[in-house]
Amino acid sequence: MFYFLSKAFDFLIMPLSVVFFILIYSFFTKNTRHRKLAVGLAIVLLGLASNSYLVTKAINAWEPRFVNLSEVRETYDVGILLSGGLITMSTPRQDHPSVGNHGDRILQTYLLYKHGKIKKILITGTSGELLMAKKQGETRQAAELLASWGVPANDILFEERARNTRENAVFSGRILNKMFPSGKYLLITSAFHMRRSAGCFEKMGIQIDPFPADFRGGYNRLTVHSMIPDPDAFAYFCMLWHEFVGYMAYKAVGYC
């Protein structure tokens, strides 16, 4: 139930949905003053949410610090790789995978393995039923890519039931506790998603160290160009807002 309610709530509070509802109100209200205020509010919200300087500043404040490979001092029993955007699933390849928007997670996982920082890789997350039945889901395609880079198949593990971050932690935890009790675990996911992910695993009693990847923030300077509405900035703001609301919702129900 939480899964479906969260999806519905997510749609209602997304920035574009909020602006849409405000404009719908302005169209139907008979109060001229309210109509002008609604249109003005919609314009202001769109302007702020598409300002690359402000959005980058917010993302930099939200994402954790970058971790260099040289800073990873220990060797971990398992690197936990969260799926979701690793592979482009809209146009699945027949003979080779194509990395998605968050494909950097795969690269960082591979580099950690290559440099001896992790012994095993656990890829967690589910895909559509048809792809899962054919063993062509995202986890399998990510594993195929890792194998093509030289990672032995017996060093790649799968958890293919999780539909969200909470379930990533629940189902992965069962595997880790069974196969690697008292092991050391390194969590690999997008930087903007690390707060919620780490919180979920720790809530399940799984002690992890974070290794953020796929950073969306970075160098930021106020310029004339940065003040011009940018569709990419708006997309990043929607991503950040989705993650912030998701984190607060998980906090409210005790998931992280």
Secondary structure, DSSP 4 states (H G I P E B T S, - for coil): -HHHHHHHHHHHHSHHHHHHHHHHHHHH---HHHHHHHHHHHHHHHHHHT-HHHHHHHHHHHSPPP--GGG--S-EEEEEEE-SSSB--SS--SSS--B-TTTHHHHHHHHHHHTTSEEEEEEE----HHHHHTT-SHHHHHHHHHHHTT--GGGEEEE----SHHHHHHHHHHHHHHHSTT--EEEEEEGGGHHHHHHHHHHTT--EEEEEES---------TGGGS--HHHHHHHHHHHHHHHHHHHHHHHT--
